[in-house]
Amino acid sequence: MTPNRFFRVGRTSWTLLALLLGAGWAAAQAPAPPDHSGVADELARRLDQVDASQTPALALLVARDGQVLFRRAIGLADLEQQIAATPKTKFRIGSITKQFTAAAILRLAAEKKLSLDDTLDAHLPDYPRGDDITIHQLLNHTSGIPSFTELPGFWEKVTEPTTEAEVIASFRDQPLSFEPGSKYHYNNSGYFLLGHIVGKVSGKPFGEYLQETFFGPLGMKDTGMHSPDLNLQHEALGYSLEDDAFKPALNWHMSQVDGAGALYSTVDDLMLWNEALFNGKVLPPEQLKAAFTPYQNGYGYGLLIGEHRGLRTIGHDGGLNGFVSSLVRYPDQQLTIVALHNAFPSVPEMTPTVVSRVVGELFLDGEMAPREVHEVDTNVTPETLARYVGRYDYGAAVLVVTLEDGQLFAQLTGQGKAEIFPKSETELFWKIVDASVEFQVDAEGRCTAAKHTQNGQTFTAKRLPDHATVQLPVETLDRYVGTYDYGAAKMIIRRDGERLLAKLGNQPEFPILPENETTFHWQVVEASIQFTVDDEGTVSGAMHTQGGRQFPVNKIPAAPVKEEEAP
């Protein structure tokens, strides 16, 4: 693939799809007949109207009582080669992997080969504070171990092959973020360790154990641990939306994440898995009940337990550069929805989480509680909305709230910007997705946090400190322009008018804002860069700070300009 090839977004196509999958469509449907044939036919008819000839793919499957009601793929698995996606297309599924990792641990527990009360040092004897951390805490994200995907060094090497020992070494000596069991923080380190434990206890590589224990017996022929050495057939390539164009995404080597997110699969295989899991063919009743029990923040074991308009939901999403996915079950209705997409960041309307919930409403509208109607409070003033402008800590991401022409907008790291509408002076909601945020204001009128509600779950995101910014002359900005060595990736900084833009590898380009003459910060992530400048104004490198940790980077000297020879 040509590295700099890019593909423009067909805005008309995606706007049409947004209309098809918007809340208004679901609201307009009469309750579906028992066989759902009318809804399936209407879904197919409307998808036929979408021109997805120049856009990444969306694969979608809906099943009830083990019977497929709808199976379809639109868009392209490979944009450059113009290869259309089919339901057989294989996608990387990211953190949907976690439920397989959890199931492996629970299977070993059922066989008395380990206990969920085992401490980490029982399986990794020299792990720091391993006697304070249990397998149960690894499973439900309460261990306090820092998530290695949030550490600065992760992005330097994410495209390179690695070993389990090297990944564990990258975070094992980091101090705990909190006392084990005291808090919830979504954590890829925990699930990487769980995959490692599966290998140690079973005596087989993690992927081999999954194949022999789950994939083979269940007939999941198109699922496995992703590796470029496999040369998979019918594989979707990953893309990122940057400046209204789809470009090849940063290509992770999935050995970097293993039990936290390394699997690939298809919509049919994931439906097979869900049917087996929920019908007791994967785990005994005791372990299945434990997996489905909501602990802190509604998280079970590799699964998120929530609700949608009065109906229980159990599932998980997945996301990495180039891929985003959703696997959700309405257990009481025995309805499964699988949605896989090979672009991230992408247009918000194509996020599988959004698609899955709207499709759920299409098929179950008559069985759901009445839809909550959000009415926009037109009396909320721009001065009130301005209190909420700032950045909010969403764990591995930052929600940036801005005020533009009297309207409030929110943008989560890696996603598009969307307007949020006031329901009251403190509560606002998205129209594009069923989510709301309630800003918490102290006695002096200062916003201190935001309570986010979505998919039946609520969590509180603290407001991050505001960074003071200054205006610098373009002559000062120009001395920072160039390429910086981040190991496996390069950071390219360029000037756009009176601001600097920074781009790491194949990640999207983001502004960096000056706090003073040498220190700049990102808004979309809690990170900063302080340039090293000598007395003559020459920049030799910088110190990058992120997640409370620092590391130096060198500026790569520009190639000398060759003088033209005299004729």
C-alpha positions as MATLAB code, in Angstrom:
seq = 'MTPNRFFRVGRTSWTLLALLLGAGWAAAQAPAPPDHSGVADELARRLDQVDASQTPALALLVARDGQVLFRRAIGLADLEQQIAATPKTKFRIGSITKQFTAAAILRLAAEKKLSLDDTLDAHLPDYPRGDDITIHQLLNHTSGIPSFTELPGFWEKVTEPTTEAEVIASFRDQPLSFEPGSKYHYNNSGYFLLGHIVGKVSGKPFGEYLQETFFGPLGMKDTGMHSPDLNLQHEALGYSLEDDAFKPALNWHMSQVDGAGALYSTVDDLMLWNEALFNGKVLPPEQLKAAFTPYQNGYGYGLLIGEHRGLRTIGHDGGLNGFVSSLVRYPDQQLTIVALHNAFPSVPEMTPTVVSRVVGELFLDGEMAPREVHEVDTNVTPETLARYVGRYDYGAAVLVVTLEDGQLFAQLTGQGKAEIFPKSETELFWKIVDASVEFQVDAEGRCTAAKHTQNGQTFTAKRLPDHATVQLPVETLDRYVGTYDYGAAKMIIRRDGERLLAKLGNQPEFPILPENETTFHWQVVEASIQFTVDDEGTVSGAMHTQGGRQFPVNKIPAAPVKEEEAP';
ca = [
       0.000    0.000    0.000;
       1.296    3.442   -0.846;
       1.933    5.132    2.509;
       0.622    8.556    1.560;
      -2.453    7.380   -0.324;
      -5.684    8.758    1.153;
      -9.385    8.543    0.436;
     -11.829   11.435    0.732;
     -14.963   10.953    2.773;
     -18.174   10.891    0.790;
     -20.009   13.306    3.071;
     -23.319   12.782    1.261;
     -23.058    9.036    1.798;
     -22.308    9.234    5.482;
     -24.870   11.966    6.067;
     -27.460    9.676    4.513;
     -26.332    6.814    6.711;
     -26.545    9.086    9.731;
     -30.161    9.771    8.825;
     -30.794    6.058    8.396;
     -29.296    5.191   11.759;
     -30.455    8.251   13.689;
     -32.878    8.072   16.582;
     -35.647    9.335   14.341;
     -35.605    6.183   12.255;
     -35.972    3.907   15.262;
     -38.683    6.129   16.684;
     -40.646    6.002   13.448;
     -40.929    2.213   13.389;
     -44.039    0.423   14.494;
     -43.423   -2.519   16.850;
     -41.848   -5.297   14.787;
     -43.773   -8.474   13.978;
     -42.636  -11.568   15.900;
     -40.463  -12.819   13.028;
     -38.815   -9.400   12.570;
     -38.905   -9.840    8.799;
     -40.335   -6.382    8.228;
     -37.554   -4.684   10.194;
     -34.840   -6.755    8.507;
     -36.211   -5.973    5.052;
     -36.438   -2.266    5.841;
     -32.890   -2.233    7.240;
     -31.621   -3.896    4.059;
     -33.600   -1.558    1.814;
     -32.247    1.550    3.450;
     -28.675    0.315    3.508;
     -29.038   -0.268   -0.238;
     -29.443    3.499   -0.601;
     -26.034    4.184    0.940;
     -23.142    4.895   -1.416;
     -20.265    3.289    0.472;
     -18.078    2.736   -2.601;
     -15.195    4.864   -1.279;
     -15.459    4.293    2.457;
     -14.318    1.655    4.966;
     -16.560   -1.250    5.806;
     -19.294   -1.923    8.307;
     -20.225   -5.569    8.885;
     -23.439   -6.173   10.809;
     -25.211   -9.271   12.115;
     -28.375   -9.611   14.203;
     -29.528  -12.943   15.667;
     -32.321  -14.009   18.012;
     -32.736  -17.396   19.657;
     -29.720  -18.552   17.695;
     -31.273  -17.674   14.331;
     -29.712  -15.026   12.100;
     -32.220  -12.249   11.366;
     -29.890   -9.950    9.444;
     -26.396  -10.309    7.989;
     -24.826   -7.652    5.783;
     -21.586   -5.816    5.013;
     -21.198   -2.500    3.203;
     -18.119   -0.523    2.234;
     -14.581   -1.622    1.477;
     -12.213   -3.949    3.300;
      -9.330   -2.493    1.257;
      -9.776    1.044   -0.078;
      -6.768    1.091   -2.377;
      -7.524   -2.233   -4.041;
     -11.286   -1.521   -3.991;
     -12.037   -4.862   -2.311;
     -15.581   -4.921   -0.994;
     -16.299   -6.256    2.474;
     -18.534   -9.298    2.991;
     -19.857  -10.940    6.150;
     -16.834  -13.247    5.865;
     -14.379  -10.344    6.180;
     -12.044  -10.657    9.170;
     -11.644   -7.629   11.450;
      -9.406   -7.038   14.432;
     -11.775   -6.848   17.399;
      -9.649   -5.119   20.058;
     -11.003   -5.335   23.587;
     -13.797   -7.763   22.712;
     -10.822  -10.106   23.247;
     -11.140   -9.499   26.990;
     -14.200  -11.730   27.362;
     -12.257  -14.627   25.814;
      -9.367  -13.985   28.208;
     -11.772  -13.885   31.151;
     -13.493  -17.066   29.962;
     -10.128  -18.830   29.799;
      -9.353  -17.823   33.397;
     -12.811  -18.911   34.532;
     -12.488  -22.266   32.741;
      -9.195  -22.896   34.532;
     -10.849  -21.882   37.807;
     -13.686  -24.339   37.189;
     -11.057  -27.042   36.653;
      -9.445  -26.081   40.006;
      -6.187  -25.136   38.271;
      -6.313  -21.670   39.806;
      -8.539  -19.560   42.040;
      -9.881  -16.073   41.476;
      -8.610  -15.308   44.966;
      -5.060  -16.220   43.956;
      -2.676  -13.339   44.391;
      -0.569  -12.296   41.439;
       2.649  -13.500   43.074;
       1.292  -17.067   42.990;
       1.812  -16.983   39.232;
       4.469  -14.253   38.880;
       6.507  -14.736   42.067;
       8.702  -11.656   41.707;
       5.977   -9.183   40.691;
       6.154   -6.028   42.892;
       3.294   -6.014   45.430;
       2.029   -9.166   43.798;
       0.847  -10.392   47.188;
      -1.683   -7.520   47.333;
      -3.289   -8.023   43.902;
      -5.760  -10.813   43.105;
      -6.899  -12.374   39.841;
     -10.395  -11.085   40.659;
      -9.037   -7.529   40.697;
      -7.245   -8.054   37.374;
     -10.515   -9.239   35.864;
     -12.639   -6.282   37.004;
     -10.066   -3.470   36.551;
      -9.517   -2.715   40.232;
      -5.883   -3.860   40.592;
      -4.324   -0.380   40.572;
      -1.634   -1.476   38.110;
      -1.022    1.307   35.542;
      -2.368    0.469   32.097;
       0.645    0.058   29.805;
      -1.222    1.474   26.803;
      -1.380    4.794   28.679;
       2.372    4.926   29.272;
       4.340    7.168   26.888;
       6.655    4.418   25.664;
       3.801    2.333   24.271;
       3.367    4.423   21.153;
       7.063    4.269   20.341;
       6.942    0.527   19.752;
       3.319   -0.444   19.091;
       4.052   -1.389   15.463;
       6.935   -3.714   16.383;
       6.781   -7.398   17.433;
       7.469   -8.076   21.087;
       7.352  -10.764   23.768;
       5.201  -11.203   26.853;
       8.238  -10.629   29.063;
       9.075   -7.336   27.348;
       5.524   -5.988   27.689;
       5.278   -6.954   31.364;
       8.671   -5.347   31.994;
       7.317   -2.076   30.575;
       4.885   -1.630   33.482;
       5.795   -4.020   36.324;
       8.010   -1.541   38.169;
       5.612    1.374   37.847;
       4.026    2.446   41.158;
       0.389    1.453   41.645;
      -2.129    4.119   40.675;
      -4.250    3.284   43.743;
      -4.569    0.606   46.409;
      -5.812   -2.695   44.936;
      -9.581   -3.033   45.178;
     -10.193    0.579   46.157;
     -11.074    2.006   42.738;
     -11.979    1.099   39.157;
      -9.790    2.111   36.228;
     -10.038    0.361   32.858;
      -6.757   -1.454   32.524;
      -5.077   -3.284   29.655;
      -2.156   -4.368   31.850;
      -4.481   -6.540   33.915;
      -5.740   -8.456   30.897;
      -2.259   -8.815   29.436;
      -1.222  -10.418   32.736;
      -4.297  -12.663   32.668;
      -3.354  -13.928   29.204;
       0.135  -14.639   30.510;
      -1.315  -16.531   33.491;
      -3.474  -18.656   31.159;
      -0.317  -19.678   29.321;
       1.594  -20.513   32.503;
      -1.205  -22.503   34.136;
      -2.282  -24.387   30.989;
       1.253  -25.011   29.761;
       0.250  -23.762   26.300;
       0.675  -20.421   24.528;
      -2.351  -18.214   25.163;
      -3.567  -18.293   21.541;
      -3.141  -22.054   21.330;
      -5.182  -22.509   24.508;
      -8.014  -20.396   23.093;
      -7.947  -22.363   19.837;
      -8.086  -25.771   21.517;
     -10.534  -24.825   24.262;
     -12.961  -22.482   22.503;
     -12.464  -21.733   18.815;
     -12.068  -25.301   17.572;
     -14.880  -26.911   19.567;
     -17.296  -24.074   18.771;
     -16.569  -24.070   15.027;
     -15.076  -20.576   15.042;
     -12.925  -21.125   11.954;
     -12.266  -17.444   11.261;
     -11.050  -16.340   14.716;
      -7.556  -16.265   16.194;
      -4.650  -14.241   17.512;
      -3.720  -11.703   14.865;
      -0.221  -11.670   13.410;
       1.074  -10.281   10.111;
       2.769  -13.655    9.551;
      -0.650  -15.283    9.066;
      -1.277  -13.608    5.671;
      -5.003  -13.809    6.338;
      -7.397  -14.031    3.430;
     -10.421  -11.700    3.390;
      -8.877   -9.412    5.996;
     -10.001   -5.811    6.460;
      -7.256   -3.201    6.519;
      -7.451   -0.416    9.093;
      -7.970    3.298    8.333;
      -8.101    6.557   10.284;
     -10.171    9.613    9.440;
      -7.913   12.661    9.248;
      -8.953   15.996    7.758;
     -12.008   14.485    6.031;
      -9.897   11.757    4.448;
      -9.421    8.074    5.284;
      -5.739    7.195    5.510;
      -3.986    3.936    6.447;
      -4.047    3.666   10.234;
      -1.150    3.059   12.582;
      -0.663   -0.690   12.164;
      -0.346   -2.265   15.600;
       1.599   -5.488   16.009;
      -0.905   -7.386   18.097;
       1.781   -9.144   20.165;
       1.860   -5.783   21.963;
      -1.566   -6.448   23.530;
      -2.203  -10.236   23.533;
      -4.926  -11.011   26.127;
      -5.996   -7.371   26.252;
      -7.025   -7.133   22.605;
      -5.179   -9.248   20.006;
      -7.970  -11.293   18.402;
      -9.462  -11.058   14.918;
     -12.858  -12.480   14.013;
     -15.968  -12.215   11.828;
     -19.578  -11.356   12.588;
     -20.625  -15.019   12.224;
     -17.928  -16.351   14.539;
     -18.778  -13.789   17.212;
     -22.434  -14.764   16.963;
     -21.415  -18.418   17.485;
     -19.411  -17.393   20.536;
     -22.255  -15.378   22.052;
     -24.758  -18.179   21.570;
     -22.397  -20.681   23.199;
     -21.505  -18.361   26.079;
     -25.059  -17.427   26.996;
     -26.349  -20.979   26.611;
     -23.874  -22.480   29.066;
     -21.633  -24.210   26.543;
     -18.496  -22.288   27.519;
     -18.579  -22.062   31.321;
     -20.328  -23.872   34.200;
     -23.167  -21.948   35.900;
     -21.063  -20.725   38.852;
     -18.381  -19.183   36.644;
     -20.922  -17.808   34.177;
     -22.767  -16.056   37.003;
     -19.486  -14.534   38.185;
     -18.709  -13.246   34.678;
     -22.133  -11.594   34.429;
     -22.018   -9.983   37.883;
     -21.519   -6.199   37.727;
     -18.771   -5.098   40.056;
     -17.484   -1.502   40.143;
     -18.749    0.699   37.280;
     -20.957   -2.125   36.006;
     -17.965   -4.173   34.800;
     -18.066   -7.954   35.207;
     -15.323  -10.250   33.960;
     -14.447   -9.083   30.448;
     -18.009   -7.840   30.004;
     -19.920   -4.647   30.705;
     -23.373   -5.104   32.231;
     -25.775   -2.306   31.381;
     -29.295   -1.512   30.253;
     -30.996    0.000   27.230;
     -34.451    1.470   27.641;
     -35.279   -0.936   30.440;
     -33.699   -4.045   28.887;
     -30.544   -5.638   30.272;
     -27.460   -5.659   28.053;
     -24.190   -7.563   28.385;
     -21.333   -6.975   25.994;
     -18.113   -5.191   25.176;
     -16.684   -2.827   22.594;
     -13.217   -2.855   21.080;
     -11.069   -0.131   19.593;
      -7.550    0.407   18.292;
      -6.108    2.491   15.489;
      -8.006    1.431   12.370;
     -10.636   -0.809   13.987;
     -13.648   -0.461   16.270;
     -16.182   -3.135   17.166;
     -19.186   -4.001   19.304;
     -20.627   -7.309   20.520;
     -23.772   -6.934   22.639;
     -26.422   -9.298   23.962;
     -29.904   -8.541   25.242;
     -29.955  -11.680   27.419;
     -33.624  -11.706   28.372;
     -34.625  -11.354   24.708;
     -31.794  -13.644   23.486;
     -30.851  -11.049   20.884;
     -27.237  -10.671   19.729;
     -25.876   -7.765   17.667;
     -22.378   -7.743   16.160;
     -20.986   -4.652   14.408;
     -17.422   -4.425   13.054;
     -15.801   -1.401   11.365;
     -12.310   -0.927    9.906;
     -11.797    2.766   10.662;
     -10.860    4.530   13.880;
     -11.043    7.440   14.271;
     -14.061    7.518   11.985;
     -17.272    9.446   11.488;
     -19.278    9.287   14.749;
     -22.356    7.827   13.037;
     -20.372    4.706   12.047;
     -19.221    3.844   15.572;
     -20.411    0.245   16.127;
     -21.650    1.147   19.612;
     -24.008    3.696   18.063;
     -25.048    1.352   15.258;
     -25.671   -1.540   17.673;
     -27.921    0.447   19.973;
     -29.995    1.857   17.136;
     -30.337   -1.587   15.563;
     -31.329   -2.919   18.987;
     -34.130   -0.369   19.079;
     -35.258   -1.389   15.606;
     -35.679   -5.028   16.572;
     -36.838   -4.576   20.171;
     -38.652   -1.239   20.147;
     -41.989   -2.816   21.087;
     -40.405   -4.552   24.103;
     -38.520   -1.538   25.439;
     -39.540    1.144   27.901;
     -40.667    4.418   26.311;
     -37.795    6.437   24.931;
     -36.650    9.320   27.104;
     -37.313   12.532   25.249;
     -34.681   15.222   25.689;
     -35.972   18.719   25.139;
     -33.462   21.476   24.536;
     -33.622   24.201   27.157;
     -33.320   27.341   25.045;
     -33.047   29.555   28.121;
     -29.516   28.410   29.005;
     -27.183   31.280   28.169;
     -23.749   31.092   26.497;
     -22.325   32.568   29.707;
     -23.578   29.541   31.641;
     -22.264   27.115   29.015;
     -18.873   28.818   29.099;
     -18.351   27.496   32.652;
     -18.023   23.985   31.242;
     -15.334   24.711   28.673;
     -12.285   22.654   29.538;
     -10.844   19.155   29.570;
     -12.178   16.150   31.496;
     -10.314   12.981   32.478;
     -11.937    9.939   30.826;
      -9.155    7.582   31.842;
      -7.314    6.622   28.656;
      -8.896    9.582   26.851;
      -9.710   13.249   27.412;
     -13.053   14.898   26.689;
     -12.470   18.404   25.334;
     -15.431   20.778   25.686;
     -15.419   23.974   23.625;
     -17.818   26.871   23.063;
     -18.289   27.988   19.469;
     -20.786   30.676   18.459;
     -22.746   30.129   21.658;
     -22.990   26.342   21.177;
     -21.192   23.724   23.256;
     -19.204   20.945   21.558;
     -17.532   17.844   22.990;
     -14.749   15.754   21.486;
     -13.280   12.592   22.984;
      -9.722   11.648   22.041;
      -9.766    9.815   18.708;
     -13.383   10.698   17.917;
     -15.119   13.459   16.016;
     -16.452   16.666   17.532;
     -20.192   16.699   18.244;
     -22.554   19.317   19.617;
     -24.082   18.727   23.046;
     -27.420   20.324   23.862;
     -28.626   21.757   27.201;
     -31.427   19.939   28.942;
     -30.994   22.171   31.975;
     -28.348   24.562   33.228;
     -26.039   21.691   34.216;
     -27.167   18.671   32.168;
     -26.447   18.360   28.448;
     -26.988   15.546   25.979;
     -25.775   14.241   22.645;
     -28.246   13.764   19.814;
     -25.927   11.527   17.833;
     -25.697    8.925   20.625;
     -27.790    8.083   23.684;
     -25.546    9.788   26.229;
     -25.632   12.741   28.575;
     -23.269   14.655   30.818;
     -24.089   16.522   34.015;
     -21.533   19.139   34.973;
     -20.836   19.492   38.675;
     -20.465   23.070   39.901;
     -19.160   24.197   43.290;
     -20.580   26.969   45.489;
     -18.517   29.565   43.638;
     -19.882   28.513   40.249;
     -16.741   26.702   39.089;
     -17.123   23.418   37.233;
     -15.121   20.652   38.946;
     -16.252   17.443   37.226;
     -18.626   15.908   34.707;
     -20.904   12.933   35.385;
     -21.246   10.949   32.145;
     -24.170    8.560   31.571;
     -24.302    6.130   28.654;
     -25.519    2.574   28.029;
     -26.917    2.383   31.555;
     -23.577    3.217   33.185;
     -22.533    6.406   34.945;
     -19.066    7.570   35.897;
     -17.563   10.846   37.051;
     -14.718   12.474   35.120;
     -12.665   15.054   36.968;
     -11.958   18.339   35.260;
      -8.300   18.608   34.354;
      -6.362   21.757   35.252;
      -6.545   24.518   32.698;
      -3.295   25.365   30.982;
      -2.555   29.037   30.550;
      -1.630   29.802   26.951;
       0.409   32.587   25.441;
       0.756   33.974   21.949;
       4.185   33.440   20.423;
       5.600   35.091   17.301;
       5.856   32.878   14.255;
       9.642   33.239   14.369;
       9.659   31.452   17.729;
       7.237   28.782   16.511;
       9.349   28.118   13.431;
      12.361   27.002   15.423;
      10.373   24.044   16.786;
       9.266   22.868   13.343;
      10.900   19.591   12.404;
      11.037   15.866   13.133;
      11.611   14.347   16.577;
      12.763   10.810   17.292;
      10.218    8.840   19.377;
      11.876    5.485   18.756;
       9.676    3.342   16.501;
       7.746    6.441   15.429;
       8.614   10.000   14.470;
       6.882   13.140   15.689;
       6.490   15.718   12.931;
       5.789   19.271   14.057;
       4.753   21.911   11.545;
       3.427   25.436   11.695;
      -0.081   26.212   10.476;
      -0.535   29.963   10.563;
       0.060   31.046   14.152;
      -0.094   27.608   15.761;
       1.908   24.370   15.821;
       0.526   20.973   14.842;
       2.114   17.699   15.991;
       1.677   14.279   14.425;
       3.132   11.059   15.871;
       3.509    8.275   13.316;
       0.176    7.485   11.676;
      -1.856    9.068   14.472;
      -4.013   12.099   13.692;
      -2.436   15.543   13.756;
      -3.288   17.649   16.823;
      -2.521   21.257   17.850;
      -0.011   21.857   20.634;
      -0.583   25.060   22.570;
       2.165   27.215   24.120;
       2.238   27.722   27.891;
       5.429   29.745   27.636;
       8.237   30.171   25.147;
       9.433   26.542   25.358;
       6.589   24.449   26.830;
       3.537   23.316   24.844;
       0.633   21.014   25.724;
      -1.941   18.868   23.955;
      -5.637   19.322   24.645;
      -6.758   15.859   23.490;
      -4.486   14.019   25.911;
      -2.863   14.956   29.214;
       0.632   15.468   27.809;
       3.157   18.241   27.257;
       6.461   18.814   25.529;
       9.247   21.149   26.685;
      11.771   21.999   23.981;
      15.479   22.191   24.720;
      16.865   25.459   23.329;
      20.457   26.683   23.589;
      21.609   30.298   23.950;
      21.645   30.730   20.177;
      18.037   29.596   19.810;
      18.881   26.181   18.346;
      16.519   23.349   19.325;
      18.259   20.020   20.000;
      15.366   18.020   21.426;
      12.587   18.013   23.995;
      11.270   16.413   27.167;
       7.904   14.690   26.727;
       5.673   14.413   29.819;
       2.607   12.171   29.971;
       0.849   10.252   32.707;
       3.195   11.689   35.316;
       6.220   10.277   33.511;
       8.922   11.894   31.392;
      11.282   10.831   28.633;
      13.650   12.776   26.353;
      13.425   12.913   22.560;
      15.994   14.180   20.081;
      15.299   16.507   17.198;
      16.445   14.963   13.943;
      18.687   17.381   12.006;
      17.183   18.575    8.756;
      18.886   17.324    5.632;
      21.191   19.990    4.180;
      19.848   21.807    1.157;
      22.015   21.138   -1.868;
      23.139   24.210   -3.730;
      22.433   24.244   -7.413;
      25.526   23.951   -9.535;
      26.375   26.911  -11.721;
      25.600   26.270  -15.374;
];
